[in-house]
Amino acid sequence: MNLVDVKEKLMSIVTEILEVDRSVIEGKEDVNLFKELDVDSLLALEIIANVETKYNIKIEDEEIETLVSFNKMLEMVKNKLNIK
């Protein structure tokens, strides 16, 4: 699995759960999802659960607090999967 594959699948997970078009996030990957897209804690947990299942990783509670943007999520998944 490479970074492009991870990014594409992560984008699919996020856009599907938030029920938004990719264009809402693409080009704005550093935007705070909670403020800009009104992501509440339940949606955030649903995204996290899907990411953990898809990539077979564990995201700790204290890590969740740092995942405020798409790029932050991508960086964490990348690190947990040891992708350069």
C-alpha angles and dihedrals in degrees: 000000000000134000094263091055092047092049093049094049092044090051089051092050094048097044093045094051094043090043093227134130118258089245089068090065105024110098090015099068092136095052116116103254093201094056102032100039100027093241108179127202094265093055090045091053091048090053091048093049091050092048092049091050096044095049098029092235135131120232111199121225093248090052092054091066090063095053098092099133138038091249092053089053092046092050092051094049090046091052094046090051092045093236115162 
